[in-house]
């Protein structure tokens, strides 16, 4: 589906296996020979995804599950911590700016929904997108720019229903805590502050059934970079001056990924002077599963394995 500014559109997805959404933003500059600015957060000149809301729900057996319901800026920030940040912020030029020529570019995001969803029978994923006024700033044409959202079909087995969660940190806070709950698979301290000299998170402590740790800022950096090295598209160390920071969002830290933990609780301390309103968040991913879902998954996995065996020749 394609959405323009001041529109809300819905798309129903049925009888497919999908693992996410492909989001492509087509941007045209308002003036000739002028470059479209980087994707901005609460910007009045560039493309501002904080004015776009994305809601994704799964309807199954009469129950509605919300997979994500948040503004696109925060979703994209959380999704691009490890990869894809440059493609989202800078994008790709489709037409170069020139005299009497308007710059045309695209900004792209793969919104991963945590795993595969095998939609069968009455199963339905509903995607609702609202593009509010102010999404396309003064340097971007609000009439020629659009957002396209399409399901990403995949091959795989569904084991769980994944949900993205976000907690907004209030301005001038010096400490706070969040009960993350059970089945937590990913956790990040998210900040839109781009000035690396303005420290936001001073330390954090995670407690859970299987994992406990306390880390100061230096240890948060180590935890983040332990998961970060392969993100070459976002970290071009050779092009960064010795006195600059290599990350666009230097106060964002991914501190837990992949392994499931229960009864999780995060406590964190901040430099209150640098904690601005609507700039800092805790983001985490959880999942829901059931015996019925796991049973179906095992049956489907066995079916796939049998088909793979049948393809093996009797002799070579």
PATOR-123844 format. One record per residue (C-alpha): x, y, z; residue in one letter. Coordinates in steps of 0.2 Angstrom, whole numbers, plus 5000, padded with zeros to 4 digits. Layout:
N
XYZa...
END
This chain:
316
500050005000x500550184996x500150325009x500350515007x500350645020x498750665030x498150495025x497750335035x497750165026x497549985031x498149825023x497649655027x498849505025x498149325024x498649155018x500549195018x502049165028x502949335032x504249395044x504149585042x503749735032x504749825019x504550015021x505150125007x504950315008x505050404991x505650584994x505750734981x506550894986x505551054985x506851154977x507951124962x509851084965x509551054983x509950894993x508650815003x509250825022x509550665032x508050585040x507650695055x506850665072x505650805076x506350905061x505451045052x506451035036x506850845032x505750685032x505250665050x504650485053x504050525071x502450595063x502050425055x501250295066x501350105062x500149985070x500349795066x499149675074x498849485072x497049425073x496949235077x495549125085x494649285090x496049355099x496949515094x498849525097x499749695095x501449665087x501949845087x501050015089x502250165089x502950305078x504050255064x505550355070x505650255086x505350095077x506650125065x507950175078x507650015087x507749915071x509349995064x510449985079x511449845072x511249875053x510249975040x510450145049x511350225034x510050165022x508650235033x509550405037x510450445021x509550325009x509850304990x509850444977x508750404962x508950564953x510450684956x510050864961x510550994947x510051154940x508151144936x508250964943x507450914960x508350784970x507450614971x507950494985x507250344994x507450295013x507150115016x506850005032x506549825035x505349805050x505749635056x504249565066x505349445077x505049285067x503949195054x502049205054x501149065046x499449145041x498149005038x496249005038x495549155046x497249215052x497549395048x498949525050x498249705049x499449845045x498850025049x499850175044x499450355048x500550495040x500250655049x500550835044x502350875046x503050715040x503850795025x504650955031x505051115021x506451045011x505350895005x503850904994x502350845003x501350814987x502650714978x503350614993x502550444998x502750305010x502550125003x502349975015x502249795009x502349625017x503949535016x503549345012x504749215020x505049035022x505048965040x504048905054x503149005067x503648965085x502949125094x502049295093x503349435095x502949605102x503949765102x503849875118x504350045122x504550155138x504750345137x505950415150x505350585157x506450745155x507750775169x507650605176x509150545185x508650365188x507150255183x506650065182x505649965170x504849795173x505149705156x504249545161x504449375154x505049305137x506249455134x507449425119x508049595115x508449755125x509149925121x509350095129x508850215115x509250395113x509050515099x510450625106x511750645093x513050745103x514250615109x514950735123x513150745131x513150585141x511350515144x511550345152x512750335166x512450155171x511150015170x510749855180x509749705173x509049565184x508149415178x507949225181x509549185172x510549345169x511049475180x512349615177x512749795182x513749905170x514350085170x514450185154x516050105148x515449935151x513849975142x514850025127x515849865128x514149765128x513549865113x515049845103x515249665106x513649645096x514049785083x515649745074x514849685058x513949845055x515149905042x513750015033x513550115048x515350125055x516650185043x518050205055x519350255042x518250405038x518050465056x519250595064x520150545079x519150665089x517450615083x516250475087x515950335074x514050315078x512650425073x511750395089x513150375102x512050365117x511050215111x511650045118x511049875113x511349775129x510449605127x510049505111x509349335106x509349235123x507649225132x507549285150x506049295162x505549405176x506649545169x506949715177x508049855171x508649995182x509650135175x510450305180x510650455169x511450625168x509850725172x510450885164x510550795147x508850705148x507750795136x505850765134x505450635120x507250595117x507650445127x506750275128x506950095133x506549965119x506349785121x505549635112x504549495121x503549345114x502049245117x501849055113x500748905117x500748725117x499548735101x500748845092x502248745096x501348585091x500948655074x502748715073x503448545076x502148465063x502648595050x504548565054x504348375052x503448405035x504848515029x506148385034x505248245025x505148345009x506948385010x507348195013x506248154998x507348264987x508948174991x509348054977x509547864981x511247864973x512547984967x
END
